[in-house]
């Protein structure tokens, strides 16, 4: 007679552990991808533009384009 839908509990626990390990590996991988995207964005010149305005917060720029106006003239 077959045990329909029955298995020993150790197999269930092992499967759950495998699932949690896989989920953890996925989260670590996604964190690594996000970190590398930030590094790439910075390497391509991404960041903020500094314009001639005293006390104004910097505005987001485009990758590869930076505007720095130190003397207040363009």
Secondary structure as GFF3:
##gff-version 3
##sequence-region A 1 74
A	DSSP	alpha_helix	9	43	.	.	.	ID=ss1
A	DSSP	beta_strand	48	49	.	.	.	ID=ss2
A	DSSP	beta_strand	59	60	.	.	.	ID=ss3
###
